[in-house]
């Protein structure tokens, strides 16, 4: 049986160092990894096998952390010892809570700490819906932390850099603080255990073994978040954390029950050169090997989930993690059940993209395979959206930011030999008309044989915003035969593709009220040409105006940054609609605003600057709105240049 922890935390917290030190507890050599991707690190501790999923520290790869939570028994959230930096842990606490995964806090770099550990916990508590219970108190030498006291066993340990901590007597000057800390811990745990309440009321000292059992139960129930601390670079506090995980972290069968009883979970897919598609799976059921039925097909084979040249895995035991090869029917985010059914957990959903860039190939011959390759990459990365813009012809990657885009471009080049360049997305402006225009348009062509003749009188009128294109006719007396009227409509609708300002036309009503036909030379094609030409002429007369897209944007950020959002939104021509507490996460606010599409170009960069890289947003198109002045003139001029180059 193999147990699994996912490790979350900001880049500055020392998360990967902690994972390395866990692996080195019994002499394992941790495999190297990519800072922008998930790293699987196996290790052993006191006879148990473990797999640590070291998640990237950048929030642009938060989807990877969410995917890892699908496989993890427990999440370790690694944080800084600075109370003012507690907000950097807020997104990772939010992800763990959203994924309903039991989690623990590890305050790292305590060798640099000059603050009260209690203050650090209080700062973190501002972002946790569940109580964070401090499980240790520090032993200090002047201002330097040199050890810790375990509040359950009431034993003291002195750090020895690079070695296991040494058991020592509890210093007398800390006894009072230790008693106070233990009392707080027991009171917090008693809220979830009737027996412990009774022990406290009767003023009895509960046995440490029973308290440990309660700690394990409340962690498994995801009711309490235990807090530990240490210094990973010095190997300080690592063994204590590992022991807590060993005794208190849920077992694979408990994780399986929490997820609804799947046989396996697919939590990551990657395409590797010469290997094809690999699917990282965790087994919760009977052993899996090549040929085992999983989902809609069979597993092709299994290899180790780490290394450039992974070794084969003959059989995957319960709780184990491996990469499945030749198993293209398996996909990230899926839970596979023994009856062949597939499902997502209720909480699982891709993170909405927040940044768009168009890409084009450096070598023209690669253009044919780019779309196929992007589909493969999109299947392995739920937080990526690939958009083929029919209006501009651009291929647009909707990503989580610049780092995410660069990783995708490296993937295209290293794995698929496709070099690409990124460029700005052409904005989706529109145009409409501001006044009514009537036009008489005649199409007549004679070049030997049958000719072409169609005569139409059209009234082109502005429609209400959002109504789109509509066509009607008020023909009397058969001046335009009924069988030709659909052709006029088709021509009129074709003229909407580009108006006099160079953009698609919206919100226009066209009425055909009169015309003429010829018994021999009239045809569907002639009336289609007449409809197109007549409406195009009318649009030029009807005082066209530029429309810019307006989006309803929902910002999510810790409450301490809400004040910074107001000037940022205003500076981008946005209008705040209101703000409220974010009910889905403790200590977060939700701000709603209307923003012009042009502001979305670099909105995520502005937002991250205002929120120390933490804020997110989701944008939904709302309406097109008229745009005038110098800005409109510049946009029309740029579109004219672009159209001239095509």
C-alpha positions, 0 to 999 in steps of 0.5 A, a space after each residue: 500500500 502506498 500513501 500520497 500527499 500533495 504539497 502546495 505553497 507559494 514559490 518562496 515558501 521552500 515547498 520543493 525543499 520540504 519534499 526533498 527532505 521527506 524523500 531523504 529521511 531514509 536515504 532516498 534520492 529525490 528525482 529532479 523535476 520542472 519548476 513549472 510542472 508536477 513532480 512525483 517524489 517517492 519516499 519511505 518512512 518507518 516501513 510505509 511507502 509514500 508518494 509526494 506530489 510536488 506542485 508548482 508554486 506559481 498560481 498560473 499552474 494552480 490547475 495542477 494543484 487541483 488535479 493533484 488533490 484528486 489523488 492525494 490522501 492529504 495536502 501539505 500547505 507550506 507557508 512562510 514564517 512571516 505573518 504579513 506573508 500569510 496572504 500568499 498561502 490564501 489561494 492554496 488553502 482555498 484550493 484545498 478547501 474547494 477540493 474537500 481534501 484534508 490538509 495540514 499547515 507546515 510553517 517553513 523557514 523557522 530558522 529565519 522566524 522572529 515573530 510569534 508562532 501564534 501570530 503566524 497561525 492567527 494570520 493564516 486563520 483569516 483565510 481558513 474556514 476550518 480551525 487551524 490548531 497549533 500542534 507545537 510550541 517553539 523552544 527559543 534561544 534568545 530570538 532563534 528557534 532551536 526546537 519544539 514541544 509536541 503538544 500531544 505527547 508533551 515531549 521536547 525536541 532540539 533541532 540538530 541541523 542535517 540530523 534527526 532532532 534530539 529528545 530533551 527535557 522541556 525547559 522550565 521557562 516554557 512550561 507555562 506556555 506549553 500548558 497554555 498551548 495544550 489547553 487550547 489544542 484540547 479545547 479545539 479538538 473537544 468541539 469534535 469529540 464528546 469524550 474529550 469534552 467530558 474529560 476536560 469538564 471533569 478536569 482529567 488529563 486525557 491520555 496522549 494515545 487517545 488524543 492522537 486518535 482524535 487528531 487522526 479522526 478530525 483530520 480525516 473528517 476534514 474538520 480541523 487543520 493541524 499546524 506544524 513548523 520547522 526548517 526544511 533546509 536544516 531538516 528541522 521538524 521534518 521527521 515530526 511532520 512525517 510521523 504526524 502524516 504516518 499516524 493521522 493522514 487518511 489511508 487510501 481506502 478512506 480517500 477512496 470512500 471520500 471520492 465516491 468509491 472509484 477504482 482509480 483516478 487520472 490526475 495528470 496527462 502529458 505527451 512525451 516525445 517518443 512515448 506518446 500520451 502518458 496518463 498519471 493514475 492512482 489506484 484505489 482498488 485491486 492491483 492494476 497491470 497491463 490489460 486491466 480494464 479501466 474506463 472504456 478500455 484497457 490499460 496498455 502498460 505502466 511505467 514509473 511516474 518520474 524520470 525522463 526514461 521511466 522504468 516499467 511497473 509490472 503491477 500497481 498496488 493499492 494506493 500506488 501511482 504510475 503513468 499509463 502508456 497506450 491508454 489514450 481513453 484515459 483523461 485527466 480529472 476522471 474517476 474510473 469505477 469498477 463498473 466501467 463508469 466515469 465521473 468527475 467529483 462535484 468540486 472538479 472544474 477547470 480554472 477559467 483562462 485569464 489571458 489570451 494571446 494568438 500564436 502563429 508558426 515560425 515555419 509555414 509547413 508546421 501550420 497544418 499540424 498545429 491544430 491537431 497538436 493543440 487539441 492534444 495539449 488542450 486535452 491534457 491541460 483543462 485550464 487551457 482553451 484553444 480558440 480558432 477565431 473565424 473572424 480574424 483567422 487567428 489561433 488564440 490560446 486562452 491561458 492562465 498567464 505569461 508563464 503558462 503560455 511560455 510553457 505551452 510554447 516550449 512544449 510545442 517546440 520540444 515535444 512536437 518540433 513546432 516553433 511558434 511566436 505569440 502576438 496580440 489578439 485582434 479585438 472583437 469590435 463591431 459596428 452598427 448604424 445610428 440613423 435610418 437610410 433608404 436606398 434604391 439599388 439596381 444590379 444589371 449585367 448584359 454580356 451576351 446570352 442570358 443577362 442579370 437583372 434585379 432591382 430592390 428598394 431597401 430601408 435599413 434601420 438601427 435595431 435595439 442593442 443586442 437584437 442582431 440582424 433582422 429582415 422583413 419585406 412589405 412587397 405588394 403586387 409582386 414587384 419582387 416575386 416571393 421566390 426571390 425574397 430569400 435571395 435578397 435576405 441572403 445578400 443583405 445578411 452577407 453584407 453584415 460581415 464587414 461594414 464601412 468601418 471594417 468590422 462586422 455589423 450588428 443590430 440592423 433591421 432591413 426591410 425590402 419594400 419595393 423593386 423590379 424584376 425581369 421575366 428572363 434575366 432575373 435570378 436568385 443570384 441577381 437578387 442576392 447581389 442586389 441585396 448585398 450591394 444595396 445594404 452595403 450602400 445603405 450602411 455607408 449612408 446611415 452614419 456608422 458607429 464603432 461598438 466595443 465589447 463590454 464584459 461583466 467581470 467578477 474579481 476574486 481577491 483577499 479582502 486586504 486588496 479590495 481597496 486596491 481594485 477600485 482605482 485599478 478598475 477605474 483606470 481601465 475605464 471600468 465601472 464597479 457594480 458592487 462588492 461582497 464577501 466571497 462565500 466560497 472562501 474565508 477572507 476573500 471578497 468578490 468585486 463585480 464590474 463592467 469592463 471594456 474588452 480592450 481592458 482585458 488585454 492586460 487585466 490579469 497583469 494589472 490585477 496581479 500587481 494590485 494583489 501580490 499575484 493572488 487575485 483572479 477574475 472571470 469575464 463574461 460578455 455582456 453587451 456592445 457599447 458605442 465608442 467615440 472620439 480619438 480611441 475609436 478613430 485609432 481603432 478604425 485606422 488600424 483595422 483599415 491597415 489590417 484589412 489592406 494587408 490581407 
